[in-house]
Amino acid sequence: MRFDVVTLFPELFAPHFTVGVTRRAFETCQVEVKLWPLRDFADDNYRRVDDRPYGGGPGMVMLAEPLERALTALRADRAAPAPVVHFTPTGRRIDQALIQEFAAGAGAILLCGRYEGIDQRVLDRHVDVELSLGDFVLSGGELPALALLDGVARLQEGVLGDARSHEQDSFSDGLLDCPHYSRPEMLGQGAEARPVPPVLLSGHHAEIARWRRERSLELTARRRPDLIAAARAAGRLTPADEKYLASLGL
């Protein structure tokens, strides 16, 4: 799996590939990332890649020609074609289902815009997918690209310590994850003491699974009722799930 990243700031990416659990995916080249510094494709002494927008207005627009040259070069360097992804507030919101699609694919070309945006002619000609982290504006596409790469890397075989870990993640089954606890069994003393829920110490696996499912349902219903509606529409809720949700009065 190979991702090519066109960016003005390649230095933002390098630290991410050497820290944390996801570094295993990059070190073993399960996820290969090649950075393409856009200024290398400028054709003047100032390495300019932006200019004022036609029609006036604030900010600068990323020039079409350096981007065209970068895309031509990286495509010639790839053994196989790949979709071009552009990160923009107007794109589809990145979710776990999308991450899973990319994790099962062969990679992509990630186009990281800056300033007021990219010349629309480049987008019209080259871009296959437009993605967003959410309903807010960032300084550029590098952080969404890193988020996508991190999400894809952690789903690769052998990256997480336990292969089942990602199966319990929030959104993996359309719901938010349940709470988790570890040692000590009692945190604090006296009136401020907070114990681990007794069911998690019981060793009764069926009861533990039921408790986790109910906490997941409750948390999702209270914080993201839209996910409950989507799970219901997709037929992912069992009669036991529906009975429990009804008992909550939510």
trRosetta pair geometry for C-beta under 8 A, 3 or more apart (Angstrom, degrees):
i j d omega theta_ij theta_ji phi_ij phi_ji
1 30 6.6 18 35 155 108 56
1 31 5.3 -32 88 -110 114 58
1 32 6.6 164 89 22 54 77
1 105 7.0 98 -125 95 109 59
1 106 5.9 -156 -114 -158 65 33
1 107 4.7 149 -175 -58 66 91
1 152 7.6 -152 147 160 150 128
1 156 7.9 -136 29 -96 142 123
2 32 4.4 -23 -108 73 76 108
2 33 7.6 167 -159 -81 57 28
2 34 6.9 9 -173 0 103 105
2 78 6.9 174 97 -127 141 98
2 82 7.4 -117 82 -65 90 154
2 106 7.2 -6 29 158 75 73
2 107 4.1 -36 65 -72 47 174
3 31 6.8 7 2 -178 110 92
3 32 7.1 172 25 89 64 55
3 33 5.0 -14 69 -110 99 74
3 34 7.4 178 91 27 50 65
3 107 4.9 -146 -63 -157 55 100
3 108 5.8 6 -119 57 82 66
3 109 7.6 161 -161 -94 57 25
3 110 5.9 21 -178 -11 106 114
3 149 6.3 -135 55 -101 169 103
3 152 8.0 129 -48 68 137 157
4 33 7.9 157 -90 -159 26 52
4 34 5.1 -20 -111 69 72 98
4 36 6.1 31 178 -16 96 120
4 74 4.7 126 178 -175 154 137
4 77 7.8 126 -103 78 140 117
4 78 6.8 -88 -34 -68 138 117
4 82 7.3 138 18 64 106 145
4 107 7.7 78 -6 154 71 123
4 108 7.8 -124 36 111 71 41
4 109 4.8 -16 66 -117 103 74
4 110 6.9 -180 87 23 48 72
5 10 7.5 134 99 -113 114 81
5 13 6.6 131 84 -78 162 159
5 33 6.4 12 -8 -171 116 98
5 34 7.2 175 21 85 74 46
5 35 5.2 -26 67 -113 104 62
5 36 6.5 177 84 23 48 79
5 109 8.0 176 -78 -164 29 51
5 110 4.6 -14 -109 67 72 110
5 112 6.5 27 -174 -15 90 118
5 145 5.9 101 -129 176 118 148
6 36 4.8 -30 -99 76 64 114
6 38 5.8 73 178 -75 87 95
6 67 7.0 87 160 -135 151 78
6 70 5.1 103 -126 139 124 141
6 71 7.1 -34 -64 -69 152 72
6 74 7.2 -117 -66 -16 101 152
6 109 7.1 28 -11 175 104 93
6 110 7.0 -172 24 90 68 57
6 111 5.2 -2 55 -117 116 60
6 112 6.3 -171 87 25 62 78
7 10 5.5 138 80 -70 115 60
7 12 7.3 -114 163 42 148 113
7 13 7.3 135 43 -27 164 124
7 35 6.5 -51 37 -156 113 94
7 36 7.2 120 21 68 66 62
7 37 6.9 -45 78 -110 69 46
7 38 6.5 -142 91 -19 18 100
7 112 4.3 18 -101 50 85 135
7 140 7.9 96 -145 150 91 133
7 141 7.5 -135 -107 77 91 95
7 142 5.8 77 -137 -90 131 99
7 145 7.5 -119 -76 39 125 164
8 37 7.4 64 -137 -157 26 69
8 38 5.2 -41 -79 36 63 119
8 39 6.7 76 -135 -32 72 94
8 49 6.8 -166 -99 71 109 151
8 112 7.3 -127 12 99 74 108
8 114 5.4 -33 15 -14 141 148
8 140 7.3 -105 40 -143 111 156
9 12 4.6 49 126 -11 109 113
9 112 7.9 -94 41 116 84 144
9 140 7.2 111 20 83 124 160
9 142 5.8 -44 69 -69 112 153
10 13 5.8 -55 -169 27 54 112
10 14 7.1 58 146 -33 78 97
10 35 4.2 100 -134 165 116 142
10 36 7.9 175 -82 55 121 20
10 37 5.0 -71 -20 -78 127 90
11 14 6.2 -39 -148 14 43 114
12 15 8.0 -68 -180 27 31 98
12 142 4.8 36 93 173 153 147
12 146 7.3 -100 137 -54 103 132
13 16 5.8 -68 -167 32 48 114
13 17 6.9 36 152 -22 80 107
13 33 7.0 -146 169 142 135 142
13 35 5.9 176 56 -87 148 131
13 142 7.2 -123 -58 -158 87 105
13 145 7.8 -45 -94 107 112 119
13 146 6.7 -160 -111 -88 73 100
14 17 6.2 -65 -159 28 37 109
14 18 7.3 8 159 -4 68 113
15 18 6.4 -80 -157 42 38 100
15 19 6.4 0 166 3 77 119
16 19 6.9 -80 -140 44 27 93
16 20 7.9 -26 -161 31 59 124
16 22 7.8 -19 166 86 85 124
16 146 5.7 -153 -85 -144 169 113
16 149 7.3 88 127 94 140 129
16 150 7.1 -91 -176 -72 125 101
17 23 6.2 101 167 -124 41 78
17 26 4.3 -129 -154 142 93 167
17 27 7.9 144 166 -52 86 67
17 33 6.7 -136 -90 45 133 134
18 23 5.5 58 -146 -124 16 130
18 26 7.8 -85 -61 85 45 136
19 23 6.0 144 46 -53 13 127
20 23 5.9 134 68 -19 60 94
21 24 6.5 -29 174 3 56 110
21 154 6.8 61 99 -114 110 93
21 159 6.3 100 147 163 93 82
21 160 6.4 49 158 -103 140 53
21 161 7.4 -85 -134 -29 132 84
22 25 5.5 -36 -172 23 67 113
22 26 7.0 54 138 -9 77 101
22 150 5.6 -92 -72 -140 174 69
22 153 4.0 75 -161 112 108 132
22 154 5.3 -62 -91 -65 101 78
22 159 6.2 23 -118 -173 49 127
23 26 5.6 -63 -155 44 46 106
23 27 5.6 43 151 -23 79 109
24 27 5.8 -55 -136 39 28 108
24 28 6.1 11 168 -3 64 113
24 30 7.8 17 125 19 73 126
24 156 7.9 -161 100 82 94 117
24 158 6.7 -129 144 120 135 88
24 159 4.9 171 75 -126 118 67
25 28 6.6 -66 -143 47 21 98
25 30 4.6 -83 -153 65 71 113
25 31 4.5 28 149 15 109 109
25 152 7.9 167 157 112 160 75
25 153 3.8 -176 56 -157 154 90
25 154 7.4 -102 -24 -59 141 30
25 156 4.5 117 -114 40 115 143
25 159 4.9 -3 -53 -97 98 128
26 29 7.3 28 -174 -80 33 36
26 30 7.8 -73 -57 48 22 76
26 31 5.8 -46 -81 75 60 93
26 32 7.8 118 -140 -103 62 31
26 33 6.6 -29 -126 10 107 111
26 153 6.6 -20 -39 -126 84 135
28 158 7.8 11 22 92 168 130
29 32 5.0 20 -155 -75 83 93
30 153 7.6 117 88 -139 108 70
30 156 4.4 113 136 -175 143 152
30 157 7.4 -160 -133 47 148 73
30 158 7.8 173 -54 58 155 106
30 159 7.4 -124 62 -60 153 109
31 107 7.9 144 -145 -97 71 98
31 149 6.9 136 159 -161 143 85
31 152 6.2 125 -109 114 141 109
31 153 5.0 -92 14 -98 156 83
31 156 6.3 -131 -32 -46 101 148
32 107 7.5 -33 60 -94 84 144
33 149 6.6 26 -88 -135 135 139
34 74 7.3 161 101 -137 124 108
34 77 7.5 -134 127 120 164 138
36 40 7.4 -115 -179 47 66 125
36 41 7.9 21 164 -25 102 123
36 70 5.3 123 146 -164 131 109
36 73 7.2 151 -141 87 131 116
36 74 5.4 -65 -70 -68 152 126
37 40 4.8 91 83 -13 93 107
38 41 6.0 -66 -169 37 50 105
38 42 7.6 68 138 -40 71 87
38 49 5.3 74 130 -128 116 159
38 62 7.8 -39 172 -156 159 121
38 66 5.7 78 176 142 91 123
38 67 7.0 -12 -140 -84 116 65
38 70 5.8 -49 -120 -64 68 154
39 42 5.3 -23 -158 -5 55 118
39 47 4.2 40 -170 169 104 121
39 49 5.9 -103 -91 -31 63 127
39 66 7.7 -12 -107 -162 27 146
40 70 7.7 103 71 -97 91 98
41 49 7.8 70 73 -103 83 112
41 66 4.4 126 103 -160 98 78
41 67 7.6 135 98 -59 141 19
41 69 4.1 170 -169 91 118 118
41 70 4.5 -120 -16 -59 163 84
41 73 7.1 -145 -95 3 123 138
42 46 7.6 -91 149 87 146 57
42 47 4.2 129 56 -155 147 50
42 48 5.6 139 -149 51 135 40
42 49 5.4 -98 -78 -64 110 80
42 66 5.1 -13 -80 -98 57 130
43 65 7.2 -50 3 126 122 129
43 66 7.5 -154 -11 -81 81 83
43 69 7.9 135 -49 -30 104 161
44 47 7.0 -142 74 -50 70 21
44 48 5.5 -3 55 22 124 100
48 51 7.1 61 159 -63 123 87
48 63 7.3 69 129 -10 84 142
49 62 6.0 -9 144 -147 91 80
49 63 5.6 -140 -174 29 45 102
49 66 4.8 -76 -124 51 90 162
49 67 7.9 101 -163 -44 104 79
50 60 4.1 67 155 146 124 125
50 61 6.2 162 -155 78 84 32
50 62 5.3 -49 -95 -98 86 44
50 63 6.1 -152 -94 -21 25 84
50 114 7.6 -83 -71 87 138 103
50 115 5.5 114 -134 -20 148 163
51 60 6.3 152 73 -157 9 97
51 61 6.5 -32 65 59 61 81
51 63 5.8 61 4 -73 101 102
52 56 7.9 -10 165 -116 112 37
52 60 6.4 -65 -85 -115 38 70
52 61 7.4 33 148 16 14 92
53 56 6.9 -23 85 82 91 7
53 57 5.4 -24 65 58 131 106
53 59 7.0 34 -17 85 118 83
53 60 7.4 179 -34 -144 79 27
53 61 4.8 98 -85 -24 82 123
53 116 6.4 -51 -52 75 129 155
57 116 7.7 99 116 -123 117 161
58 116 7.4 152 101 -79 68 127
59 115 5.5 140 -179 177 102 87
59 116 3.6 118 123 -52 139 112
60 115 4.4 -67 73 -159 82 147
60 116 6.2 172 67 7 31 100
61 115 6.5 -156 -89 109 20 129
61 116 5.4 -50 -80 66 67 109
61 117 6.2 -18 -129 71 80 68
61 118 7.2 108 -174 -142 80 12
61 119 5.9 93 153 -69 117 68
62 66 7.8 -98 176 63 88 112
62 67 6.5 77 140 -46 112 126
62 113 6.1 -138 2 -143 145 80
62 114 6.3 103 -64 52 119 76
62 115 6.1 156 -44 42 79 120
62 117 6.9 -108 16 123 96 33
62 118 4.6 -32 61 -109 118 63
62 119 6.4 -114 87 -11 67 77
62 122 8.0 -57 101 28 103 152
63 66 5.5 75 82 15 105 99
63 67 7.0 179 95 -3 58 95
63 119 6.4 24 -160 -27 23 129
64 67 5.9 -77 -159 46 34 109
64 68 5.9 35 153 -26 75 109
64 118 8.0 100 -91 175 61 81
64 119 4.0 -74 -62 71 90 154
64 121 5.4 -2 -111 71 142 111
64 122 5.0 -171 -130 -48 81 103
65 68 5.5 -49 -142 32 34 114
65 69 6.5 32 159 -17 65 103
66 69 5.7 -56 -149 37 33 110
66 70 6.3 33 154 -20 67 106
67 70 5.6 -52 -145 36 33 112
67 71 6.3 30 158 -16 66 107
67 111 7.5 52 -151 -145 117 118
67 118 6.6 78 -75 -154 165 116
67 119 7.3 -169 30 38 140 105
67 122 4.9 12 102 -128 142 152
68 71 6.0 -59 -147 39 27 108
68 72 6.3 29 155 -20 64 108
68 122 6.7 -128 -60 -109 77 100
69 72 5.7 -55 -147 36 31 113
69 73 6.3 29 156 -19 65 108
70 73 5.9 -58 -149 37 29 110
70 74 6.3 17 161 -11 66 108
71 74 6.2 -57 -140 40 29 102
71 75 6.2 29 161 -20 64 110
71 84 7.3 3 -131 -107 123 137
71 109 7.2 77 -128 170 86 153
71 122 8.0 160 -15 -157 145 105
71 126 5.8 -56 -149 -134 165 153
72 75 6.1 -60 -148 37 25 109
72 76 6.5 24 155 -18 61 108
73 76 5.9 -60 -153 35 30 110
73 77 6.5 24 152 -18 65 111
74 77 5.3 -58 -149 38 38 114
74 78 6.4 40 153 -27 69 103
74 109 6.5 126 113 -123 138 119
75 78 5.8 -50 -146 28 35 111
75 81 7.2 12 -146 -115 100 70
75 109 7.8 -26 -73 -76 80 149
78 81 7.1 110 106 -93 133 25
78 82 6.4 -110 -167 -3 161 111
80 106 6.5 -33 88 142 137 148
82 106 6.7 -131 -105 98 99 97
82 107 5.4 -44 -127 98 142 85
82 108 5.1 -179 163 -121 114 32
82 109 5.3 132 94 -23 111 85
83 108 5.1 -32 69 -128 83 97
83 109 7.0 -152 100 29 38 81
83 128 4.0 -101 -155 67 95 146
83 129 5.6 45 155 -2 130 111
84 108 7.3 150 -102 -178 18 88
84 109 4.6 -29 -107 74 67 113
84 111 5.9 33 -180 -22 96 121
84 126 5.0 -13 58 149 170 89
84 127 5.0 -109 103 -115 111 44
84 128 5.2 121 47 8 68 89
84 129 7.4 174 88 31 46 73
85 108 5.0 39 -12 153 117 136
85 109 6.7 167 19 81 72 53
85 110 5.2 -21 67 -110 107 59
85 111 6.4 -180 85 20 49 80
85 127 7.5 72 -134 -150 11 87
85 128 7.2 -45 -71 62 51 86
85 129 4.8 -23 -109 75 75 103
85 130 7.5 151 -162 -95 59 26
85 131 5.9 -3 -171 6 108 118
85 148 7.6 155 130 -159 160 177
86 91 7.0 -177 92 -74 77 135
86 111 4.6 -26 -98 71 71 117
86 113 6.7 43 -165 -26 94 113
86 118 7.1 -106 -145 29 129 145
86 123 6.0 0 -51 -121 172 97
86 127 4.5 -26 -13 -127 124 135
86 129 7.3 171 25 90 66 52
86 130 5.0 -25 72 -108 94 77
86 131 7.5 156 80 23 43 70
86 141 7.3 -88 -171 -108 52 154
87 91 6.7 -96 -145 14 36 151
87 110 7.4 24 -27 -170 107 90
87 111 7.3 -171 8 82 73 64
87 112 6.2 6 32 -115 120 58
87 113 6.7 -153 67 22 77 90
87 130 7.6 150 -102 -161 16 63
87 131 5.6 -38 -108 74 65 83
87 132 6.9 124 -164 -93 69 44
87 133 7.8 25 -161 -24 112 86
87 140 8.0 72 86 153 123 51
87 141 3.4 138 57 -136 123 104
87 144 4.1 155 -143 74 140 140
87 145 6.2 -106 -35 -48 144 80
88 91 4.8 113 62 -24 80 102
88 113 6.7 33 -80 29 87 141
88 117 7.2 46 -119 -127 114 107
88 130 5.2 -32 40 -167 112 111
88 131 7.6 109 33 61 63 36
88 132 6.3 -60 87 -76 43 93
88 141 7.5 -27 -55 -88 53 110
89 132 5.3 77 -134 -123 29 131
89 135 7.4 76 -161 -136 100 39
89 136 7.4 -135 -116 84 114 22
89 137 5.5 -38 -64 -94 140 75
90 130 6.4 -13 92 143 82 141
90 132 7.0 159 47 -55 20 131
91 129 7.5 69 -153 155 122 66
91 130 3.4 -141 -104 136 103 81
91 131 4.4 -70 135 -25 143 4
91 132 4.2 160 63 -27 87 85
92 98 7.3 155 119 -86 121 150
92 129 7.5 -59 29 -172 118 89
92 130 6.7 120 7 88 75 67
92 131 5.7 -39 64 -111 77 59
92 132 6.8 174 77 22 25 85
93 131 7.7 82 -143 -163 9 69
93 132 5.5 -46 -95 76 53 92
93 133 7.4 19 -146 155 73 12
93 134 6.2 54 -132 -94 109 48
94 98 5.6 -122 -148 75 59 139
94 99 6.9 70 179 -53 97 89
94 131 5.3 55 -63 -177 92 116
94 132 6.9 -152 -11 79 81 38
94 133 6.0 -20 27 -104 116 47
94 144 6.9 163 -18 -157 142 99
94 147 6.7 126 92 114 162 122
94 148 6.4 -118 -130 -84 147 88
94 151 7.6 171 165 9 125 162
95 98 5.3 98 54 10 64 102
95 99 7.2 -119 107 -5 35 91
95 171 6.4 -150 -179 -167 89 143
96 99 5.3 -51 -147 36 39 116
96 100 6.3 41 154 -21 68 102
96 151 7.6 -147 -118 -162 58 128
96 169 7.0 167 -124 109 142 121
96 170 7.6 -169 -51 107 143 64
96 171 3.6 148 -2 121 140 123
96 172 6.0 -108 160 -77 152 46
97 100 5.8 -53 -152 34 31 112
97 101 6.7 36 149 -22 62 101
97 171 7.6 -112 -27 163 71 107
98 101 5.5 -48 -153 30 37 115
98 102 6.6 31 153 -12 67 102
98 131 7.5 150 161 -122 155 124
99 102 5.9 -58 -151 40 33 106
99 103 6.1 35 151 -24 67 110
99 148 7.1 -162 -107 -142 83 61
99 151 3.9 -83 -134 145 133 129
99 152 6.1 -146 -164 -68 81 62
99 155 6.9 144 143 -20 101 142
100 103 5.4 -52 -141 36 32 115
100 104 6.5 22 161 -12 64 107
100 155 6.7 -176 -108 -138 61 166
101 104 6.3 -68 -154 40 26 101
101 105 6.4 28 151 -30 63 115
102 105 5.4 -60 -147 28 35 118
102 108 6.7 -54 -135 -13 108 127
102 148 6.6 -8 85 -175 172 101
102 151 7.7 72 66 97 125 104
102 152 5.0 -74 111 -94 110 120
103 151 7.5 -104 -57 128 112 77
103 152 4.7 -175 -84 -141 76 70
103 155 4.0 -11 -145 83 155 138
103 156 6.9 -145 -158 -62 100 64
105 108 7.3 43 105 -44 138 92
108 129 7.7 -48 -149 41 141 129
110 141 7.4 -177 164 140 93 122
110 145 4.6 105 167 -128 143 116
110 148 7.1 175 -108 69 134 142
110 149 8.0 -55 -45 -52 162 103
111 118 7.2 3 152 -61 122 164
111 126 7.7 110 -60 109 153 123
111 127 6.8 -92 33 -98 148 100
111 141 6.8 20 111 94 50 167
112 140 5.7 51 167 158 98 102
112 141 3.3 -159 -140 77 63 106
112 142 5.0 55 -155 -64 146 60
112 145 5.5 -59 -80 -24 112 141
113 117 5.6 2 176 -144 144 47
113 118 4.7 -105 -110 -35 117 101
113 140 6.3 -157 94 -149 49 72
113 141 5.0 83 31 -21 62 119
114 139 7.0 5 -137 150 82 73
114 140 4.2 -13 -95 -106 77 114
114 141 7.5 -102 -55 9 60 81
117 120 8.0 29 127 -64 123 71
118 122 5.4 -83 155 66 114 127
118 123 5.9 125 93 -47 115 101
119 122 5.1 87 76 0 89 103
119 123 7.6 -172 96 -3 48 86
120 123 5.4 -56 -153 39 45 113
120 124 6.0 45 152 -22 75 105
121 124 5.7 -50 -142 37 33 112
121 125 6.1 24 160 -14 65 113
122 125 6.0 -66 -146 42 26 104
122 126 5.8 -26 176 22 66 118
122 127 7.5 71 129 -27 70 100
123 126 7.0 -80 -126 52 17 80
123 127 4.7 -18 -154 7 62 133
123 130 7.9 31 -157 -80 116 119
124 127 7.6 9 -36 32 11 95
127 130 6.3 45 158 -64 133 86
131 144 6.5 166 108 167 103 134
131 148 7.2 69 112 -74 158 133
132 135 7.8 61 142 -69 136 39
132 144 7.0 -82 -147 -114 28 148
133 136 7.5 -46 86 55 100 90
133 138 7.1 53 30 -25 131 131
133 143 7.1 -31 -41 113 153 100
133 144 4.8 -136 -44 -99 103 97
133 147 6.2 86 -104 39 113 163
138 141 7.6 127 85 -79 122 28
138 143 5.5 -127 -164 44 157 128
138 144 7.0 179 33 -27 153 97
140 143 7.4 116 77 6 69 85
141 144 5.6 -59 -160 49 62 109
141 145 5.7 66 143 -28 84 106
142 145 5.6 -59 -148 37 31 114
142 146 6.3 31 155 -19 67 105
143 146 5.6 -50 -145 36 33 112
143 147 6.4 37 154 -21 64 103
144 147 5.4 -52 -147 34 35 115
144 148 6.4 37 155 -19 66 102
145 148 5.7 -53 -151 35 32 111
145 149 6.3 29 153 -16 66 107
146 149 5.7 -55 -144 40 32 110
146 150 6.1 34 156 -20 66 106
147 150 5.8 -54 -145 36 28 111
147 151 6.3 28 157 -18 63 108
148 151 5.9 -58 -148 37 28 110
148 152 6.3 24 157 -15 65 109
149 152 5.8 -58 -146 40 29 109
149 153 6.0 31 157 -24 66 109
150 153 5.8 -54 -142 34 28 112
150 154 6.5 22 164 -17 63 107
151 154 6.5 -59 -149 33 25 104
151 155 7.1 17 156 -14 58 110
152 155 6.2 -71 -161 36 33 107
152 156 7.4 44 148 -39 65 95
153 156 6.0 -43 -164 3 40 115
153 159 6.2 160 153 -137 71 159
154 159 5.5 -156 -138 114 37 137
154 160 6.1 59 -172 -55 81 101
154 166 6.5 148 132 -86 97 123
155 159 7.4 23 46 43 14 136
155 166 5.7 119 -106 -145 73 171
156 159 4.7 82 68 -25 85 125
157 163 7.3 3 -140 -117 67 110
158 163 7.9 -13 -67 -85 35 94
160 163 6.7 139 76 -96 103 30
160 165 4.4 -132 163 45 146 136
160 166 6.1 -177 -11 -32 158 94
161 165 7.0 78 55 -37 71 141
162 165 4.7 114 75 -41 90 95
163 166 8.0 -52 178 23 43 93
164 167 5.0 -54 -166 30 63 122
164 168 6.8 47 146 -15 83 102
165 168 6.5 -74 -167 37 34 100
165 169 7.4 54 141 -48 66 91
166 169 5.2 -19 -158 -14 52 122
166 172 6.4 145 152 -95 68 140
167 172 5.8 167 -158 149 31 156
168 172 6.9 37 40 37 4 145
168 177 6.2 76 151 -129 76 109
168 178 8.0 -61 -175 30 104 90
169 172 4.6 102 63 -33 84 116
169 177 6.1 -70 -172 -67 27 125
170 175 7.4 -102 -146 111 61 48
170 176 4.7 -7 -132 -143 105 53
170 177 4.2 -85 -61 -14 74 91
171 174 6.7 24 -153 -102 45 18
171 175 7.5 -159 -81 59 27 24
171 176 7.4 17 -44 -92 62 44
171 227 7.9 -103 -104 -130 71 137
173 231 7.9 49 138 -118 77 122
173 236 6.7 165 170 -179 88 137
174 227 6.0 163 164 -174 74 95
174 230 6.2 -145 -164 102 119 106
174 231 4.4 143 124 -87 136 99
174 234 6.9 -157 -95 50 163 144
174 236 5.5 100 40 78 147 166
175 216 4.9 76 131 159 132 108
175 217 6.7 -43 -147 -85 147 48
175 220 4.5 -78 -154 -60 86 154
175 227 6.1 135 -109 141 46 127
175 228 7.7 53 -108 -82 92 63
175 231 6.3 18 -61 -66 89 152
176 216 6.2 -176 81 -156 62 72
176 219 4.9 -106 86 111 127 112
176 220 4.5 175 18 -78 96 82
176 223 6.5 27 -25 66 161 125
176 224 6.2 131 -38 28 117 126
176 227 7.0 117 -27 74 81 163
177 180 7.8 -16 144 -33 118 104
177 216 6.4 -59 -165 -112 19 101
177 219 7.9 -31 78 80 37 151
178 211 7.8 105 -164 124 153 70
178 212 4.3 -148 18 -158 167 72
178 213 7.5 -58 -59 -51 134 16
178 215 4.0 82 -139 89 103 115
178 216 4.4 -68 -60 -57 86 82
178 219 6.9 168 -112 6 47 137
179 215 5.9 -89 16 166 86 145
179 219 7.7 154 -36 -62 81 142
181 196 4.5 141 148 -128 151 99
181 197 7.0 174 -7 18 153 83
181 200 6.0 112 53 99 125 169
184 187 6.1 145 65 -75 94 63
185 195 6.4 -1 155 -150 74 79
185 196 5.1 -82 -148 13 61 116
185 201 6.9 47 -130 -85 118 139
186 189 8.0 69 140 -87 115 52
186 193 5.5 -12 -175 -166 103 111
186 194 7.3 147 -161 73 54 40
186 195 5.2 -25 -103 -99 73 72
186 196 7.7 -95 -64 -1 42 77
187 193 6.9 146 77 -157 46 55
187 194 4.6 -22 63 62 100 94
187 195 7.7 -176 20 -81 72 23
188 192 4.4 -96 164 114 141 93
188 193 4.7 -162 93 -100 88 44
188 194 5.8 59 32 9 118 81
189 192 6.7 29 64 62 43 91
189 193 5.5 15 -132 -70 13 100
190 193 6.1 154 56 -24 29 97
195 198 7.4 18 132 -56 130 72
196 200 5.6 -94 157 68 109 125
196 201 6.2 108 98 -42 120 109
197 200 5.1 85 76 0 87 105
197 201 8.0 -178 97 -2 50 87
197 211 7.0 168 128 178 145 146
198 201 5.7 -68 -158 41 46 106
198 202 6.5 64 147 -51 74 97
199 202 5.3 -35 -153 -2 40 125
199 204 7.2 -73 -161 57 77 106
199 207 5.5 -129 -158 136 110 109
199 208 6.0 165 146 -92 95 61
199 211 4.7 143 107 -55 152 158
200 208 6.1 92 -109 -124 52 105
200 211 7.3 -123 -59 91 76 152
202 207 6.1 -23 80 77 147 135
202 208 7.0 -167 55 -57 103 95
204 207 4.0 29 108 25 117 117
204 208 6.3 155 86 -20 62 86
205 208 5.5 -54 -143 37 32 113
205 209 6.2 34 157 -20 66 105
206 209 5.8 -53 -149 36 30 111
206 210 6.4 30 152 -18 63 106
207 210 5.6 -52 -147 37 33 111
207 211 6.2 37 153 -21 66 105
208 211 5.7 -53 -147 35 31 113
208 212 6.4 29 155 -17 64 106
209 212 5.9 -55 -148 38 30 110
209 213 6.3 30 154 -19 64 107
210 213 5.7 -55 -147 37 31 111
210 214 6.3 28 156 -17 66 108
211 214 5.9 -59 -148 38 28 108
211 215 6.3 26 156 -17 65 107
212 215 5.8 -54 -145 37 30 109
212 216 6.2 33 155 -20 64 107
213 216 5.7 -56 -150 36 30 114
213 217 6.3 30 153 -19 65 106
213 241 7.3 -97 161 -94 115 89
214 217 5.6 -51 -145 37 33 112
214 218 6.2 32 156 -19 66 106
214 244 5.4 -125 -120 -167 94 151
215 218 5.7 -54 -143 38 31 110
215 219 6.1 30 158 -18 66 108
216 219 6.0 -55 -143 38 26 108
216 220 6.2 22 159 -15 62 111
217 220 6.0 -62 -147 40 26 108
217 221 6.1 25 158 -20 65 111
217 228 7.6 79 -156 -106 72 109
217 241 5.9 -176 -101 -151 142 88
217 244 5.8 81 91 102 156 126
217 245 6.0 -111 168 -72 124 89
218 221 5.8 -57 -144 36 27 110
218 222 6.3 18 161 -13 64 110
218 244 7.9 -86 -57 147 86 111
218 248 6.1 173 -114 -100 87 146
218 250 7.9 135 -138 -1 61 151
219 222 6.1 -63 -147 40 26 105
219 223 5.9 -12 169 13 66 117
220 223 6.6 -74 -131 53 22 87
220 224 5.3 -53 -158 62 65 94
220 225 7.7 123 144 -86 68 32
220 227 5.2 -93 -168 83 113 123
220 228 5.6 139 127 -58 107 90
220 231 8.0 35 144 -2 152 143
221 224 8.0 -36 -57 65 9 53
221 225 5.9 42 -157 -98 48 75
221 228 5.2 53 -96 -59 70 148
221 245 6.0 165 -86 -132 147 98
221 248 6.3 98 99 95 157 157
221 250 4.4 96 156 107 125 151
222 225 7.8 81 -49 -56 3 85
222 250 6.6 -90 -73 -122 63 151
224 227 4.3 35 126 5 114 114
224 228 7.3 147 106 -13 70 81
225 228 5.2 -47 -156 32 50 116
225 229 6.4 52 148 -20 72 100
225 250 7.3 -147 -101 157 112 110
226 229 5.6 -51 -151 36 36 114
226 230 6.4 36 151 -19 66 105
227 230 5.5 -51 -145 37 35 112
227 231 6.2 36 154 -19 66 105
228 231 5.8 -55 -146 38 30 110
228 232 6.2 32 153 -21 64 107
228 237 7.7 46 -161 -69 72 139
228 245 7.1 132 -155 -126 135 144
229 232 5.7 -54 -148 36 29 113
229 233 6.3 28 154 -18 64 107
230 233 5.7 -54 -146 37 31 110
230 234 6.3 20 157 -11 65 111
231 234 5.9 -62 -144 44 29 105
231 236 4.3 -84 -164 65 83 115
231 237 5.4 93 130 -43 104 95
232 235 7.8 40 177 -67 29 26
232 236 7.6 -82 -62 47 21 74
232 237 5.3 -13 -95 11 63 133
232 242 8.0 94 -114 -92 104 100
237 241 4.1 -130 -164 92 85 140
237 242 5.7 101 142 -54 120 84
237 245 7.7 -18 -159 -10 140 140
238 241 4.6 108 49 0 69 100
238 242 7.2 -135 97 -1 41 85
239 242 5.6 -54 -148 38 35 111
239 243 6.3 38 153 -22 67 104
240 243 5.6 -51 -146 34 32 113
240 244 6.4 31 155 -18 64 105
241 244 6.0 -60 -153 37 29 108
241 245 6.3 27 153 -17 66 108
242 245 5.7 -53 -145 38 32 111
242 246 6.3 36 155 -22 64 105
243 246 5.7 -55 -151 34 30 113
243 247 6.6 32 150 -23 63 104
244 247 5.6 -52 -153 30 35 114
244 248 7.0 37 149 -23 63 101
245 248 5.7 -53 -157 27 37 114
245 250 6.4 -87 -169 59 79 97
246 249 7.6 40 173 -68 39 39
